[in-house]
């Protein structure tokens, strides 16, 4: 989203944000790759790991900061006399969520790495899962 916002600002706007309340997590690719590799090395018996993604960022705040860093001021709803670059809300796309759920539940445990946690989610036994898979197979055919 950062390269898109930069391009939109350089073009004179508008900067398009889907919703005023949408938030996302950001992580540098090298850091994410390193954490995934480390989690993979730690895993056994089907463990599910969750990475500490840091604090979520409100996307409209990111757009405002980028506009300010480029020496301009934002405005909303066509009130161009209030600023230089419009921030336009385009609406959520189908299936898009306001926030990312990193876990189904809140049951996590720390690991030897401060940024890698293990999720303690309920698991089905094969005896519990097998009839569900059979039912799914029947529904698909």
PyMOL commands that set and color helices and strands:
alter all, ss='L'
color gray80, all
select helices_A, chain A and resi 2-10+29-42+59-69+80-82+126-140
alter helices_A, ss='H'
color red, helices_A
select strands_A, chain A and resi 15-17+23-24+48-51+57-58+74-76+85-89+108-110+116-119
alter strands_A, ss='S'
color yellow, strands_A
deselect
rebuild
show_as cartoon
